[in-house]
């Protein structure tokens, strides 16, 4: 098996194990634990030492892992950031809706900007987390002390749901284009009333899956996910087709390279944020203080370990942190649009990425991407040393583009940044297409970056 094919298959396995952002982080946590990393808690004191390897989790859906060089002379931070979430449907409270005493469907809402039609007629299920307080009921939830509440991951591992299309006989203009109403057209079929266990059947199923009583579940963050497994396809196995390639392809590549690298003069840091698909404006998103907080606490803990915690006003700690940040670099890794084989006219005339042609450096005149001349040159130099091809992306000037993590993160930590991605087709579809070679290209580039 070729190296890139092996890497692609590892990616598909990672995605299969990660049906929600909470599972993504738990998946990463397990891999970090297996490599000897130490978990830190935000509510506890940190004792960080040279050569140490650590991670911290926020909200169960964002994670920052970092490695400290053994040398005392630290120059700054090398950071790769990606995101754990993908467009989906979130299950609402009290979700079950009965239709003419015959069907049960679930009440859901959009999470992120998905291509709605791609979710139709596919086997779906439910994954996420529940908040549990054993021995308590929702009637007295207001009296529950916070530390009694725990969370449990949920993954109903069966073909559970489907969003059925309307037959063409009932809409003869179907192939002329349909505007889908999320509240009307996109609610998933869950049960036949004649076979269902009645009201609360989903809650009962979730409770059984996590091993608690139904009344002990006081809250949930549950999402639909596509049950189809990722696969390799093409004449010579040159493509991959999978759910959630945006952005788990970059998550996987950055985490793999990070765990395989040993820092020299820079603190290596791998950040995976939640909620990018809905703007990042949450306590665990790229627009939160999570990255800023972690960098500050790393500096503070290292200074305390060096006997340099004698600055009551914190100015000494802040000054050193700012010097580190000034010599740091952030790679914001979030997938990019490849030229579409059926619609090449949608791409920019001169910046035209293709599958299997390497890392994509993303540019935007209005700074929706953080790339500038210097950061682009730095990324090109990294790719050159890693012997990895790179290409460029800019959206057509008459087609608005999306945004990503880079320019959001730098609002909190002013670090030199570049926005990159791996080329893909059908971004935000229920299943997406990418190049089989590109994941390994990203791993090699990130590995080189972390080894500097």
C-alpha positions as CSV (number, residue, x, y, z in Angstrom):
1,X,0.0,0.0,0.0
2,X,1.4,3.4,-0.9
3,X,2.1,5.9,1.9
4,X,-0.6,8.4,0.7
5,X,-3.2,5.6,0.5
6,X,-2.3,4.4,4.0
7,X,-2.7,8.0,5.3
8,X,-6.0,8.4,3.5
9,X,-7.4,5.2,5.1
10,X,-6.2,6.4,8.5
11,X,-8.1,9.7,7.9
12,X,-11.3,7.8,7.0
13,X,-11.0,5.7,10.1
14,X,-10.6,8.9,12.2
15,X,-13.7,10.4,10.6
16,X,-15.7,7.2,11.2
17,X,-14.9,7.5,14.9
18,X,-15.9,11.2,15.0
19,X,-19.6,11.7,14.2
20,X,-19.8,15.0,16.3
21,X,-17.4,17.7,17.5
22,X,-17.5,16.1,21.0
23,X,-16.4,12.7,19.5
24,X,-13.6,14.5,17.5
25,X,-12.1,15.9,20.7
26,X,-12.5,12.6,22.6
27,X,-10.9,10.8,19.7
28,X,-7.9,13.2,19.9
29,X,-7.8,12.9,23.6
30,X,-7.4,9.1,23.4
31,X,-4.6,9.5,20.9
32,X,-2.8,12.0,23.0
33,X,-3.1,9.8,26.1
34,X,-1.7,7.0,24.1
35,X,1.4,9.1,23.4
36,X,1.9,10.1,27.0
37,X,0.4,13.6,27.1
38,X,-0.9,15.0,30.4
39,X,-4.3,16.5,30.6
40,X,-4.6,19.9,32.3
41,X,-7.8,21.4,33.7
42,X,-8.7,25.1,33.2
43,X,-9.9,25.2,36.8
44,X,-6.7,24.0,38.3
45,X,-3.1,25.2,38.7
46,X,-0.7,24.2,35.8
47,X,2.7,22.9,36.4
48,X,4.5,22.9,33.1
49,X,8.1,21.8,32.6
50,X,10.6,21.8,29.7
51,X,10.1,18.8,27.6
52,X,6.5,18.3,28.8
53,X,3.6,17.4,26.6
54,X,0.1,18.6,27.6
55,X,-3.5,19.3,26.4
56,X,-6.5,21.1,27.7
57,X,-10.1,20.7,26.7
58,X,-12.9,23.3,26.8
59,X,-16.6,22.4,26.6
60,X,-15.7,18.9,25.5
61,X,-15.6,20.1,21.9
62,X,-12.4,22.2,21.6
63,X,-8.9,21.1,22.5
64,X,-5.5,22.7,22.5
65,X,-2.4,20.4,22.8
66,X,1.1,21.7,23.2
67,X,4.7,20.5,23.6
68,X,7.4,22.4,25.4
69,X,11.0,22.3,24.1
70,X,13.6,20.9,26.4
71,X,15.8,23.9,25.8
72,X,15.3,26.9,28.1
73,X,15.7,29.4,25.2
74,X,12.1,29.4,23.8
75,X,11.6,31.6,20.7
76,X,7.8,31.6,20.5
77,X,4.9,29.4,19.3
78,X,4.3,27.3,16.3
79,X,0.5,26.9,16.0
80,X,-1.7,24.9,13.6
81,X,-5.5,25.6,14.1
82,X,-8.5,23.8,12.6
83,X,-12.1,23.1,13.6
84,X,-14.0,20.1,14.9
85,X,-17.5,20.9,13.7
86,X,-19.3,20.3,10.4
87,X,-22.6,21.5,9.0
88,X,-25.5,19.4,10.3
89,X,-28.9,19.4,11.8
90,X,-29.3,19.9,15.6
91,X,-32.0,18.1,17.4
92,X,-34.4,20.5,19.2
93,X,-35.8,20.0,22.7
94,X,-39.0,17.9,22.8
95,X,-38.2,16.8,19.2
96,X,-40.8,14.2,18.4
97,X,-43.7,15.2,16.1
98,X,-46.5,12.9,15.3
99,X,-48.0,13.0,11.8
100,X,-51.6,11.9,11.3
101,X,-51.1,9.2,14.0
102,X,-49.0,7.3,11.6
103,X,-45.4,8.7,11.5
104,X,-43.0,10.2,14.1
105,X,-40.5,12.7,12.8
106,X,-37.9,14.7,14.7
107,X,-37.9,18.5,15.0
108,X,-34.4,19.8,14.0
109,X,-32.8,23.0,13.0
110,X,-29.9,23.9,10.7
111,X,-26.4,24.0,12.2
112,X,-24.1,25.8,9.7
113,X,-24.6,26.3,5.9
114,X,-25.1,22.8,4.5
115,X,-26.3,21.9,1.0
116,X,-29.7,20.8,2.1
117,X,-30.6,18.5,-0.8
118,X,-27.6,16.3,-0.1
119,X,-29.1,15.1,3.2
120,X,-32.2,13.6,1.5
121,X,-32.7,9.9,1.2
122,X,-29.5,8.9,3.2
123,X,-29.3,6.7,6.3
124,X,-28.8,9.0,9.2
125,X,-28.3,8.7,13.0
126,X,-27.8,10.8,16.1
127,X,-24.6,11.7,18.0
128,X,-23.4,14.3,20.4
129,X,-23.6,14.5,24.2
130,X,-26.1,14.6,27.1
131,X,-25.9,16.3,30.5
132,X,-26.7,13.9,33.2
133,X,-27.4,14.2,36.9
134,X,-28.0,10.7,38.3
135,X,-30.8,10.4,40.8
136,X,-32.3,13.8,39.9
137,X,-35.2,14.7,37.7
138,X,-35.8,17.7,35.5
139,X,-38.4,19.0,38.0
140,X,-35.7,20.0,40.4
141,X,-33.0,20.8,37.9
142,X,-32.8,24.4,39.2
143,X,-31.5,23.2,42.5
144,X,-28.7,21.0,41.1
145,X,-25.2,22.0,42.0
146,X,-23.0,22.4,39.0
147,X,-20.4,19.8,40.0
148,X,-23.1,17.1,40.2
149,X,-23.8,17.4,36.4
150,X,-21.6,15.2,34.1
151,X,-21.7,14.8,30.4
152,X,-21.7,11.6,28.4
153,X,-21.0,11.0,24.7
154,X,-23.9,9.6,22.6
155,X,-23.7,7.8,19.3
156,X,-26.7,5.8,18.2
157,X,-24.8,3.3,16.0
158,X,-27.7,2.2,13.8
159,X,-29.4,3.4,10.6
160,X,-32.0,5.4,12.5
161,X,-33.4,8.2,10.4
162,X,-34.1,9.3,6.8
163,X,-35.2,12.6,5.3
164,X,-37.4,11.4,2.4
165,X,-37.6,13.3,-0.8
166,X,-40.9,14.1,-2.5
167,X,-41.6,11.9,-5.5
168,X,-41.2,13.5,-8.8
169,X,-44.8,12.5,-9.6
170,X,-45.8,14.9,-6.9
171,X,-43.5,17.7,-8.0
172,X,-43.0,17.5,-11.8
173,X,-40.7,20.6,-11.6
174,X,-38.3,18.9,-9.2
175,X,-35.4,18.9,-11.6
176,X,-35.9,22.6,-12.4
177,X,-34.8,23.5,-8.9
178,X,-36.3,23.2,-5.4
179,X,-36.1,25.7,-2.5
180,X,-36.0,23.6,0.6
181,X,-37.7,24.9,3.8
182,X,-35.8,23.5,6.8
183,X,-38.9,23.4,9.0
184,X,-41.0,21.7,6.4
185,X,-38.9,19.7,4.0
186,X,-35.9,18.6,6.1
187,X,-37.3,16.9,9.2
188,X,-36.2,13.3,9.5
189,X,-38.5,10.3,9.7
190,X,-37.9,8.5,13.0
191,X,-40.7,5.9,13.6
192,X,-43.9,4.3,12.6
193,X,-46.5,5.1,15.3
194,X,-47.8,1.5,15.2
195,X,-44.3,0.3,16.1
196,X,-43.1,3.2,18.3
197,X,-42.7,3.1,22.1
198,X,-44.6,6.4,22.3
199,X,-43.7,9.8,23.5
200,X,-40.0,10.2,24.5
201,X,-38.8,7.2,22.5
202,X,-35.7,9.1,21.3
203,X,-34.8,10.1,24.9
204,X,-35.3,6.5,26.0
205,X,-33.0,5.3,23.2
206,X,-30.4,7.9,24.1
207,X,-30.6,7.0,27.8
208,X,-30.1,3.3,27.1
209,X,-27.1,4.1,24.8
210,X,-25.3,6.0,27.6
211,X,-26.5,3.7,30.5
212,X,-28.6,6.1,32.5
213,X,-32.3,6.5,33.3
214,X,-34.3,8.7,30.9
215,X,-35.2,11.1,33.7
216,X,-31.6,11.6,34.6
217,X,-30.9,13.4,31.3
218,X,-31.3,17.1,31.9
219,X,-29.9,18.5,28.6
220,X,-28.5,17.4,25.2
221,X,-26.5,18.6,22.3
222,X,-27.5,16.1,19.7
223,X,-26.8,16.3,15.9
224,X,-27.7,14.2,12.9
225,X,-24.8,12.6,11.0
226,X,-24.5,10.6,7.8
227,X,-24.1,6.9,8.3
228,X,-22.3,6.3,5.0
229,X,-18.7,5.3,5.5
230,X,-15.9,7.2,3.7
231,X,-14.3,5.4,0.8
232,X,-11.5,5.7,-1.7
233,X,-12.6,5.8,-5.4
234,X,-11.4,6.8,-8.9
235,X,-9.7,5.0,-11.7
236,X,-6.6,4.5,-9.6
237,X,-7.9,5.2,-6.2
238,X,-7.0,8.9,-6.5
239,X,-10.1,10.4,-4.7
240,X,-11.7,10.1,-1.3
241,X,-15.4,10.5,-0.7
242,X,-16.5,11.0,2.9
243,X,-18.7,13.0,5.3
244,X,-17.1,15.8,7.3
245,X,-13.9,16.2,5.2
246,X,-14.4,19.9,6.0
247,X,-12.6,20.2,8.4
248,X,-11.6,16.8,9.8
249,X,-9.1,16.3,7.0
250,X,-7.1,19.2,8.4
251,X,-7.8,18.2,12.0
252,X,-6.4,14.7,11.4
253,X,-3.4,15.9,9.4
254,X,-2.4,18.5,12.0
255,X,-2.8,16.2,15.0
256,X,-0.9,13.4,13.3
257,X,2.0,15.7,12.5
258,X,1.9,17.3,15.9
259,X,2.2,14.0,17.7
260,X,5.0,12.8,15.5
261,X,7.1,16.0,16.0
262,X,9.6,17.1,18.7
263,X,9.9,20.8,19.3
264,X,13.3,22.5,19.2
265,X,13.1,26.3,19.9
266,X,9.4,26.8,19.6
267,X,6.5,25.6,21.7
268,X,4.4,23.4,19.3
269,X,0.7,23.9,19.7
270,X,-2.2,22.1,17.9
271,X,-5.6,23.8,18.4
272,X,-8.9,22.4,17.3
273,X,-11.9,24.8,17.9
274,X,-15.6,24.2,17.8
275,X,-18.4,26.3,16.2
276,X,-16.5,27.6,13.2
277,X,-19.5,26.7,11.0
278,X,-21.7,29.1,12.9
279,X,-19.2,32.0,13.3
280,X,-16.9,30.9,16.1
281,X,-18.5,33.4,18.5
282,X,-18.8,30.9,21.5
283,X,-16.7,30.2,24.6
284,X,-15.0,27.4,22.7
285,X,-14.7,29.0,19.3
286,X,-11.8,30.7,17.6
287,X,-13.4,34.0,18.6
288,X,-13.1,33.1,22.3
289,X,-10.2,33.7,24.7
290,X,-9.3,30.0,24.6
291,X,-6.1,30.3,22.7
292,X,-5.1,33.5,24.4
293,X,-5.7,32.0,27.8
294,X,-3.6,28.9,27.1
295,X,-0.7,30.9,25.8
296,X,-0.8,33.2,28.8
297,X,-0.9,30.2,31.3
298,X,2.0,28.4,29.5
299,X,4.1,31.5,29.9
300,X,3.1,32.1,33.5
301,X,3.7,28.5,34.5
302,X,7.1,28.3,32.9
303,X,8.2,31.5,34.6
304,X,7.0,30.2,38.0
305,X,9.0,27.0,37.4
306,X,12.1,29.2,36.6
307,X,11.7,31.2,39.9
308,X,10.6,34.2,37.9
309,X,7.1,34.7,39.4
310,X,8.2,37.7,41.4
311,X,6.3,40.3,39.3
312,X,3.2,41.3,41.4
313,X,1.8,43.4,38.6
314,X,2.3,40.6,36.0
315,X,4.3,42.9,33.7
316,X,7.3,40.6,33.5
317,X,5.1,37.6,32.4
318,X,3.2,39.7,29.9
319,X,6.4,41.2,28.4
320,X,7.9,37.8,27.8
321,X,4.6,36.4,26.3
322,X,4.4,39.3,23.9
323,X,8.0,38.7,22.8
324,X,7.2,35.1,22.1
325,X,4.0,36.0,20.2
326,X,6.0,38.5,18.1
327,X,8.2,35.6,16.9
328,X,5.4,33.1,16.4
329,X,3.5,31.8,13.4
330,X,-0.1,30.4,13.0
331,X,-1.2,28.1,10.2
332,X,-5.0,28.3,10.0
333,X,-6.0,25.0,8.3
334,X,-9.5,24.8,6.9
335,X,-10.3,23.2,3.6
336,X,-10.4,25.0,0.3
337,X,-12.5,24.9,-2.9
338,X,-11.0,23.0,-5.8
339,X,-11.9,23.8,-9.4
340,X,-15.2,21.9,-10.1
341,X,-15.0,19.5,-13.1
342,X,-18.6,20.5,-14.3
343,X,-18.3,24.2,-13.4
344,X,-14.8,25.4,-13.9
345,X,-16.2,28.8,-14.6
346,X,-17.0,29.2,-10.8
347,X,-13.2,29.4,-10.0
348,X,-11.0,32.5,-10.2
349,X,-9.4,32.9,-13.6
350,X,-5.8,32.5,-12.3
351,X,-6.0,31.0,-8.9
352,X,-7.3,27.5,-9.6
353,X,-6.5,24.6,-7.1
354,X,-7.0,21.0,-8.1
355,X,-7.4,17.8,-6.1
356,X,-4.1,15.9,-5.5
357,X,-2.0,19.0,-6.3
358,X,-1.1,19.9,-2.7
359,X,-1.8,22.4,0.0
360,X,-3.8,25.5,-1.0
361,X,-2.8,28.9,0.3
362,X,-5.9,31.1,0.6
363,X,-6.0,34.8,-0.2
364,X,-8.7,37.5,0.2
365,X,-8.4,41.2,-0.5
366,X,-10.8,42.1,2.3
367,X,-8.9,39.8,4.8
368,X,-11.5,37.1,5.3
369,X,-8.3,35.1,5.1
370,X,-5.4,36.2,7.2
371,X,-2.7,35.5,4.5
372,X,-0.4,38.3,3.5
373,X,2.8,38.4,1.4
374,X,5.1,37.5,4.3
375,X,2.9,34.7,5.7
376,X,2.4,33.3,2.2
377,X,6.1,33.3,1.6
378,X,6.7,31.5,4.9
379,X,4.2,28.8,4.0
380,X,5.7,28.3,0.6
381,X,9.1,27.9,2.2
382,X,7.7,25.3,4.6
383,X,6.2,23.4,1.7
384,X,9.4,23.6,-0.3
385,X,11.5,22.2,2.6
386,X,8.8,19.4,3.1
387,X,8.9,18.7,-0.7
388,X,5.2,19.2,-0.8
389,X,3.4,21.0,-3.7
390,X,1.3,24.1,-3.0
391,X,-1.2,26.1,-4.9
392,X,-3.2,29.3,-4.4
393,X,-6.9,30.1,-4.0
394,X,-8.9,33.3,-4.3
395,X,-12.6,33.5,-4.9
396,X,-13.9,35.2,-8.0
397,X,-14.3,38.9,-7.4
398,X,-18.0,38.7,-8.2
399,X,-18.7,35.7,-5.9
400,X,-18.6,36.3,-2.1
401,X,-16.3,33.8,-0.3
402,X,-16.4,32.4,3.2
403,X,-14.3,33.1,6.2
404,X,-12.3,30.8,8.5
405,X,-10.3,30.7,11.7
406,X,-7.2,32.8,11.0
407,X,-8.5,36.3,11.0
408,X,-10.8,35.5,13.9
409,X,-8.0,34.1,16.1
410,X,-5.7,37.0,15.4
411,X,-8.2,39.4,16.9
412,X,-7.3,37.9,20.2
413,X,-3.6,36.9,19.6
414,X,-1.8,39.1,17.1
415,X,0.4,36.6,15.5
416,X,1.6,36.3,11.9
417,X,-0.8,34.0,10.2
418,X,-1.5,32.2,6.9
419,X,-4.8,30.6,5.9
420,X,-4.5,27.3,4.1
421,X,-6.6,24.3,3.3
422,X,-6.7,21.0,1.3
423,X,-8.6,21.2,-2.0
424,X,-12.1,19.6,-2.1
425,X,-15.3,19.5,-4.0
426,X,-18.9,19.9,-2.8
427,X,-17.9,21.7,0.4
428,X,-20.7,21.5,3.0
429,X,-22.4,18.6,1.2
430,X,-23.4,15.7,3.4
431,X,-20.5,13.9,1.7
432,X,-17.6,15.6,0.1
433,X,-14.8,14.7,-2.3
434,X,-11.1,15.3,-1.9
435,X,-7.7,14.1,-3.3
436,X,-6.3,10.9,-1.8
437,X,-2.7,12.3,-1.9
438,X,-3.4,15.6,-0.2
439,X,-3.8,14.5,3.4
440,X,-0.2,13.1,3.4
441,X,1.0,16.4,1.8
442,X,-0.5,18.3,4.8
443,X,1.0,15.9,7.3
444,X,4.4,16.3,5.8
445,X,4.2,20.1,5.7
446,X,2.9,20.4,9.3
447,X,5.6,17.9,10.4
448,X,8.3,20.2,8.9
449,X,6.7,23.3,10.5
450,X,6.6,21.7,13.9
451,X,10.2,20.5,13.6
452,X,11.6,23.9,12.9
